[in-house]
Amino acid sequence: MRVIFMGTPEFSVPALRAIAARHEVVAVYSQPPRAAGRGQKPRPSAVHRAAEELGIEVRTPLRLRDAADQADFAALQADVAVVVAYGLILPQPVLNAPRLGCLNIHASLLPRWRGAAPIHRAVMAGDAETGVAIMQMEAGLDTGPVLAEAKTVIGAEDTTADLHDRLAAMGADLVVDVLDRLPLPAVPQAAEGVTYAAKIDKAEARVDWTRPAAEVDRLIRGLSPFPGAWCEIAGERVKLLRSRVVAGQAFPGQVLGGFTIACGTGTDELGAVEVLEAQRSGKRPMSAQELLRGWELPARLD
């Protein structure tokens, strides 16, 4: 089929590569290059770079509301468009242009976690499972009917980074299967169970050791690697990147040995969090064992 691919971050790249291996990708749409790095030079997105490697034309409009941009999109005469974390709202003329419409790979089991940060929110909420859904796009925010989904368990030590990579691969496999079988019946989303995955606010990232250990652990894993949950240790901001809940009870913030910190105990004996990986300011991420060589934690963290 003739496919338009629309995506921007690294999460979208496996799907682009999988589709390009089986179908004709007539154009890739991605966000314009952004200033990045020390020199603040414009840097193409991950999808932009992958498309150039594949020899596919890349288009980077600032928006898709101009009649000229919409006409250019329609002129591609695509059978279908596949959208994966593109970053722009698609107006109705764009949604209508491909013969089979626009499909979205969404990183949750809809209708749970519609919106911007579904992976982070699933981990932070303590969901037992998540997955990817292939949705027929419509004007509402992630409200369209679902053509297919695939599920995965959220492990006790899974971070958002772990799930990001797993779901990206699952989405690539699933969308290729869907494209091979189009047209497919689409199932409307249930009216019950709708939740919204609000964009992560950096103000959420500071660890509060008075919270139950399970909640602190989910915050650390859910915000890893970005923006990164953090705490202050001797006046230094330290990112906490991996953790697990362990037994231990003491005053919240008390260091119980190694990088194990007492939390609000909640209703069980698992009242502490063991930090497994962290990152000091200006340093690379390290295991807790490596980080604590020559660096002693105070008796208590705020």
C-alpha positions in Angstrom: 0.0 0.0 0.0 0.9 3.7 -0.3 1.5 4.8 3.3 2.2 8.2 4.8 4.1 7.9 8.1 3.8 10.7 10.7 6.0 10.5 13.8 8.8 12.3 15.6 10.6 10.6 18.6 12.6 7.4 18.9 9.4 5.5 20.0 8.1 5.9 16.4 11.2 4.6 14.6 10.6 0.8 14.8 7.2 1.3 13.3 8.6 3.3 10.4 11.2 0.7 9.7 8.8 -2.2 9.9 6.3 -0.5 7.5 8.9 0.6 5.0 10.1 -3.0 4.8 6.7 -4.2 3.5 4.9 -1.2 2.0 5.7 2.0 0.0 6.1 4.9 2.4 5.5 7.8 0.0 6.4 10.5 2.6 7.3 11.0 6.2 6.0 13.9 8.3 7.9 14.9 11.4 8.4 17.8 13.7 10.9 20.4 12.4 14.5 20.2 13.6 14.9 21.7 17.1 17.9 23.4 18.7 19.7 20.9 20.9 23.1 20.2 22.5 25.7 22.6 23.7 25.9 24.5 20.4 22.1 24.7 20.2 22.2 23.7 16.5 19.0 22.5 14.8 18.8 18.7 15.2 16.4 16.6 13.1 14.1 14.3 15.0 14.8 10.5 15.4 12.1 9.8 12.7 13.6 12.4 10.3 17.0 10.8 10.6 15.6 7.3 10.1 13.6 8.3 7.1 16.7 9.9 5.4 18.6 6.6 6.0 15.7 4.8 4.3 15.7 7.3 1.4 12.2 8.6 2.1 11.1 12.2 1.5 10.7 14.0 4.8 8.3 16.9 5.3 8.4 19.1 8.4 5.5 21.6 8.3 5.0 23.8 11.4 1.3 23.0 11.3 -1.2 21.3 9.0 -4.0 23.9 9.0 -2.9 25.8 5.9 -4.8 24.8 2.7 -1.6 24.4 0.8 -0.2 21.9 3.3 -3.4 20.0 3.3 -3.4 19.9 -0.5 0.1 18.7 -0.6 -0.8 15.9 1.8 -3.9 14.9 -0.2 -1.8 14.9 -3.5 0.2 12.0 -2.1 -2.8 9.8 -2.8 -2.1 7.5 0.1 -4.1 4.5 1.0 -3.5 5.1 4.7 -1.5 7.3 7.1 0.1 5.8 10.2 0.6 8.3 13.1 2.9 7.6 16.0 3.7 10.4 18.5 3.8 13.0 15.7 3.2 16.0 17.9 0.6 17.9 15.8 -3.2 17.7 15.9 -4.5 16.5 12.6 -7.4 18.6 11.1 -10.3 16.9 9.5 -9.2 17.4 5.9 -6.0 15.5 6.7 -7.8 12.7 8.5 -10.1 12.3 5.5 -7.4 12.4 2.8 -6.1 8.8 2.8 -8.4 6.2 1.3 -8.5 4.2 4.5 -8.0 7.1 6.9 -5.4 7.7 9.5 -4.3 5.0 12.0 -2.6 5.8 15.4 -0.3 3.6 17.4 -1.1 4.5 21.0 0.9 3.2 24.0 -1.9 2.1 26.2 -5.0 -0.1 26.3 -7.6 2.4 25.4 -9.7 4.0 26.8 -7.3 3.9 29.7 -4.6 6.6 29.5 -5.6 8.7 26.6 -3.3 11.6 26.1 0.3 12.7 26.3 2.1 10.4 28.8 0.4 7.0 28.8 3.5 4.9 29.7 4.6 7.2 32.6 1.1 7.2 34.0 0.6 3.5 33.8 3.7 2.8 35.8 3.0 5.6 38.3 -0.5 4.3 38.9 0.7 0.8 39.6 -1.2 -0.8 36.6 -0.6 -4.5 36.3 -0.5 -4.4 32.5 -0.4 -2.0 29.6 0.0 -2.4 25.8 -0.5 -0.8 22.5 -3.7 -0.1 20.5 -4.1 0.6 16.8 -6.8 3.2 16.6 -8.8 4.7 13.7 -8.2 8.4 14.3 -11.0 10.9 14.6 -11.2 14.5 15.8 -11.3 13.7 19.5 -8.3 13.1 21.7 -7.6 9.4 21.4 -11.3 8.7 21.2 -11.4 6.7 17.9 -12.4 3.0 17.6 -9.7 0.3 18.0 -8.7 -2.1 15.3 -6.3 -4.2 17.3 -4.3 -4.3 20.6 -1.5 -6.2 22.2 -0.9 -6.5 26.0 2.2 -6.8 28.2 2.7 -7.2 32.0 4.3 -4.3 33.8 7.0 -6.0 35.9 7.7 -5.1 39.5 11.0 -3.4 38.5 10.0 -2.1 35.0 10.7 1.6 34.3 9.1 3.8 31.7 12.3 3.3 29.6 11.9 -0.5 29.7 8.3 -0.3 28.7 9.0 2.4 26.0 11.3 0.0 24.2 9.0 -3.0 24.6 5.9 -1.1 23.5 7.7 0.5 20.5 8.6 -3.0 19.2 5.1 -4.3 19.9 3.5 -1.4 18.1 5.7 -1.9 15.0 4.7 -5.6 14.8 1.0 -4.9 15.4 0.7 -2.1 12.9 2.3 -4.2 10.2 -0.2 -7.0 10.9 -3.1 -4.5 10.8 -1.9 -3.0 7.5 -1.7 -6.5 6.0 -5.3 -7.2 6.9 -7.0 -3.9 6.1 -9.9 -3.1 6.0 -10.7 -4.4 9.5 -13.7 -3.8 11.7 -13.1 -1.1 14.4 -14.5 -1.5 17.9 -15.7 1.6 19.6 -14.0 2.4 22.9 -15.9 1.6 26.1 -17.6 4.6 27.8 -16.4 3.3 31.1 -12.8 3.3 32.3 -11.6 6.5 30.5 -8.5 8.0 32.1 -6.3 10.8 30.8 -2.5 10.7 30.9 -1.6 14.3 31.5 1.8 15.6 30.4 4.4 15.1 33.1 5.0 18.2 35.2 8.5 18.5 36.6 7.0 19.7 39.8 5.8 16.0 40.3 9.4 14.7 40.3 10.6 15.4 43.8 10.4 12.4 46.0 8.4 12.7 49.2 9.7 10.0 51.6 6.6 10.3 53.8 4.5 8.7 51.0 4.0 4.9 51.1 7.0 2.9 49.7 5.0 1.5 46.8 4.0 5.0 45.7 7.6 6.3 45.9 8.9 3.2 44.0 6.3 3.8 41.2 7.3 7.5 41.0 10.9 6.6 40.6 10.3 3.9 37.9 7.6 5.9 36.2 9.7 9.0 35.7 12.8 7.2 34.6 14.7 8.3 32.6 12.9 11.6 32.0 12.3 13.9 33.8 13.7 11.7 36.5 12.5 11.5 40.1 14.9 13.2 42.4 15.9 14.0 46.0 18.4 16.2 47.7 21.4 14.6 49.3 23.7 17.0 51.2 22.5 19.9 49.0 23.0 18.0 45.8 20.1 17.0 43.5 20.3 13.3 42.7 18.1 11.6 40.1 16.8 8.2 41.1 16.4 5.9 38.1 15.7 2.4 39.3 14.2 1.0 42.5 12.3 -1.7 44.3 10.1 -2.0 47.4 11.8 -3.8 50.3 11.1 -4.7 53.9 12.0 -2.0 56.5 10.3 0.4 58.8 11.7 3.6 60.3 11.1 7.3 60.3 10.5 8.4 56.7 13.7 9.4 55.0 16.0 7.4 57.3 18.8 5.6 55.5 18.6 1.9 56.5 21.9 0.9 54.9 23.3 1.1 51.4 20.7 3.2 49.3 17.7 1.8 51.1 15.4 4.6 52.4 12.5 4.3 54.8 9.2 5.6 53.6 5.6 6.1 54.9 4.8 2.4 55.7 1.3 2.2 54.5 -0.5 -1.0 55.6 2.3 -3.6 55.1 5.8 -4.4 56.2 7.3 -3.3 52.9 8.0 0.2 54.1 11.2 1.0 52.4 12.6 1.6 48.9 15.9 0.4 47.7 17.4 2.6 45.0 19.2 0.5 42.4 20.4 3.1 40.0 20.9 6.8 40.4 22.7 9.8 38.8 24.5 12.6 40.6 24.6 16.1 39.1 26.9 16.2 36.1 27.7 12.5 36.3 26.5 9.4 34.3 23.9 7.0 35.6 25.4 4.5 38.0 24.3 1.5 40.0 23.8 2.2 43.7 26.8 0.1 44.6 29.1 2.0 42.2 27.7 5.4 43.3 28.2 4.7 47.0 31.9 3.9 46.6 33.6 6.8 48.4 30.3 8.6 48.9 28.4 8.2 52.2 24.8 9.0 52.5 23.7 11.1 55.5 21.6 9.3 58.2 18.4 10.8 56.9 17.2 12.3 53.6 14.7 15.1 53.5 
